[in-house]
Amino acid sequence: MKAHIRKIILFSEKGDKREVDLKEGLNIITGDSKTGKSALIEIVDYCLFSSRSGIPKGKIDKFASLFSIVLEVEDKLLVIGRPGSNTANWRKAYFAIETDKKFLDDFSIRYFEQHQLTALKEVQSDVEKHLGLAVTDTTEDIDEFRKTGKATMRSFASLIFQHQNLIANKHALFYRFDDFQKRQRTLNEIPILMNWVDGKYYSLIREKEEKEKQLKAEKRLKRKIEQNKDVLKNKLLNLIENYYALLGLEIDRDLSFAELKAKGQNLPLMPDTAYSSTGLQDRINSLKKQRQLKQDRLYEVEKEINELEEIENIAINYVSKVKEISSTNAIEADLQNNQCPICHNPVKSFNETLTLVKESRSSLRDELLKTGTYKEDNSELLQNLRKERDESKRDIRSLTASINQLEDQDKELKQRRPLRDQSMILKGTIETTIKQVLDENTLARDTIDLKDLQIQVNDLKEKLDGYDLRTKFSKADAFLYSRMNEICGKLDFEKELKPENLHFRLEDFNFFHLKDHNKIYLSEMGSGANWLACHLSLFLALLHLICKESKSCIPSILFIDQPSQVYFPKEFQKTDDNEEEYDENIIQVQNIFNTLVETIREIEEDCQFTPQIVVMEHADNLELKGANFNSFVRKRWATNGEKLI
């Protein structure tokens, strides 16, 4: 997603301000230790709704009562402000949307007085919708004890931050992955963050699983019936023998199962006698009323489903039209020189009207731009409605089967004379039982059509296959493989491990180097230079992939803290004893920044927009190829000079 941070701002309780302006492309914050460089990652992470603050305790924590960032997303500015963790309102946040960048000219703490503090989760949810992240339920297993919940922007934090203790770490690649649940959540939500799937995808998965379980149960029941034919035959034989006994008749016990079924379906007629079917008719009428209620509800549910699906299509077209309208050219006219073509005098009323039109058009455009990528997810509601629709259909079929059965009985009874004998009541019971036995399913299941259920399962599988996730993962892995090794070839990667053959699976985040058909994992590589090269290669490749996936919900941002530490672990200075090593270290550090600049240019050329990389670094005044180091420096902080606080 085309997005970058324009400002990081800290406010004291009195309104004093500390700010860092950032741009697209490479941004460098350089200077001494303990000047606040590393705290910038923690401040941004805190403003992006981290559940806890990693902002260092001390001067920063004591100074700032409010932390804020201005995030530019396409044509709108999202202003997020969050009270410090040492305040009573740290679980709340401010949020505003702007389309005119002029408000930043005199941005102060008074800006937030115009806005209301809101619960943190509500603000986070709103920001996520502006990023196009609107999947409300990622649950796949319908039998899970609790729902997995909505997709969250916290899952992409691991992809945009490389802390000082992580950038050359041999045991870990990703921020927060020491927490298994957070790691698993990021893995699960990658398809959503890349915008490969939507809420409907998870709804289809749950529906398919439910249908497959029904199908499996029905097939199991059918097999059980087939395996217990002898038991059923004996049960059916006993029932028919009892019925025949009532009539003083006998039946051959050596009949086959098929012959017994035929006997049961063609029982001898009873003697004519008195009998009333009033109670039976009442029952039929009652079932018909129940069926009508079910049919009425089914009509309402299907109408709601159709309306929601139509709304979804309208919303997609609406966003497209908004972008089309907002991109049209403004009215061009000279408001000073409009004259009457006859008398050549200025037409004041015309100029005033045209001015009002232009102002109205500008205001409308600003409001339209605020919609942006805003998304709502109706998939869970649709899933529930479809489930209710299926249940209603099953209930209607079940009621219809019962009505037909009772009407058949009523029809037979009306063709006979009433029975006085109690045995005829038994005959009705036997007939009902015979019908249950003759069917392959119980009455509770006889409305389920195995063929229809299998068709539904196949249809759901086809819809899920349409997302083609396997191909998308495969293409992404191939792209990452190509970019990682291209970038790694520019960095300080040991000759013993070459040629570069880094592999990364986006589906499970498995990373390794393949050498002589053997997988070498990060922890098995020696040298901090190798670890740094792997981290930089992977995260720059991921940044390129995020930019390439234009509809991705992940901002095109990467924070890197002190990549030069591998080459200057203690202090950044030159002595007579380390002159040769120092010079080599300088070359490698310059190479890192050259690689960053080149990668940004390559992404810009490929994706037609510029990503944002923010580097916090001790090194300064480096000589770069075809670029001026100073042009990327946003702040120079010193222990005895300017610093964050």
Phi, psi and omega in degrees: 000135177288104181201146174206164180269125179271324183214146166240121187230136175243136178238137172277171180297331180275353179103000175298145189236141168232130184219154175233119177272135180235159181231175169293160179084208184274131176235128181240128171250111186241159179149190185285168173292157175063031176250358175106007183298308183295335181294339183298320177300314183295324179294314179297317179299319179296318179288341175266029166075031172301141183290341176220158182268130173257008180295129184304136174287145180132226185300314183295313182297323181285325182287310193272128172255347180214127176251141181211156173225154173245113183256120179268119180240106183054248185255018180225157180248124177258118181259120181239125177235134182226124177301148182300158183292346178267010178253166183287340185256024186292345176268015177235172181204158171262148176212135178212156179241131178232149175241346178254117185288353182295338181297340181284344183299320179234042183294123180217177181295340179295337179303321185282346176293339179276355184234158186258139173292133183231154178309137187304316183295325179293317179295316179302315180299320180292317178298319180300321179294326177288338175273358181085016182256103189217040177265115189273340181213114181260013180296134178250325182266115184291344181264006179299146182299323176216159182293149176293328177097185184282157173289145186228148178293344177296340180288338179266359178301325181293342184264351185240357181237128170236097183290168181301322181274007183242330190301333178232031182279135181269350182257343184214146177252327191239140175298134176077001184282000172287341175267111186301317183296319179292321177299312182295325180295318178298315179300314183294328187264001178306315179300328178286314181298326178277357180063035175275333179228165179228188181298327180298326180301313181288327175298318178295320179299313181295318180296318179297318180297319179296316180295320180296323178292320176297315181298318180297318180295319180293320178293323178295320178295319180297317178297321180297320179296317179298320182288340184246033181299322181297319179296316179296322181297315180295320179296316179295320179298315180297318180297316182290323177300316180298318180295315179298324181298324178299330181266001182074027181246166177237159180229145179290123183281352182265013179292149176285170180298319179296320180292323177296319178300319179296319178298316182295330181276350181226059181292147177300149180290148177280158174297147178294133178196179184279138176197143180246138180252021183300313180300321180295319180293322176300318180296320179298316180297320179297316180294324179294323177295318177299318180296320180297319177298318178296319180293322178296316180293322179299317178301316180296317181296314180297325177295318179296319179299312180300320181293318179295318179295323178292321178298320180300317179293321179297320181297318179298314180295326181297312181300319179298315180295323179300314180296323180294316181294316184291340181270354181292154183291147176288162178291125179255120178200150178270109185281350184263336190241029177277118186234157174291131183293346183262306183263350178063024174268146178301142179257092187296317183297323179295316179299318180296317179297316181296322177298315179297321179298315180297318179296317179296318180297318180296317179297317178298317180299317179300316181294320179296320181296333181294337178292316174048230182265020184303128184233148169238143182251112178258011187296322182293318178296317178298319180299315180296320179293319178295323178296317178296321178300314181296320179295320179297318179297319179295318180297319180296317179296321180295315179296320179298318179298317179295318179298314180300320180296313181292324178294325176298316179296316181297321179297316179297317183296323180291339179276352180248168173275155181302148177256136176261336186286137179298337182294334180289333173297319178297325179300317178298319178298318180295318181299317179297316180296320179300317180298324176294316182291322182296329180285153179281342178241167173285169179299331180289342185241357189290352180272351182273124179262115183300320180295317180296320179295319179294322177297319179297316179299314180297322179294318178294320178298320180295320179294320179292322178297334180296336177288336174052047182299320182302315180295320181295317176297317182298316179294320179296316179297319179295319178295314180298321179300313181296312183290319180303312184287330175294316180291317182299327179296342179269347186257179184276081180250130188303140180299327182297335181264348183288156005286154181299128181214057182281138179234142176215128178258116182293336183288326180230004179060033178277124184236132177199164175249131182260119181227120180054043178067014178247136177278124176248115182275163186306316182292344181266355177271141174270163172081129176296332179298321178294317181297317179297316180299320180294314180299310182296318181299314182294313187285329174290323176294319177297320178299318178296318179297317180299319179290323182294323176280088191300333181264010179301148178271359184268125178298147181278066187229141173218124175257129179233127183251113172055065177292342182281356187300332179298326184263339176228073185290337184247299182211153185260079178206159185251136176230169179297328184285333186242022187303312182293316179295321179299314180299319179294320178298318179300317180300316182291322178293317176299324179297323178301312183288326174299319180295321178297315181297315180297318181296318178300317179296320180295319178295317180300317180293323183281321189253355177066023168205164188256125176284177181239125174239127180245121183243126172262124194210145173280323184297149182210162175054046179275152177264118183249157179280118174064021180209153179259116182306318184296334181291343180261350184281122178263329178213142170239112183250144180225151181303320182256019180221217180292139176206179184301311178234000000 
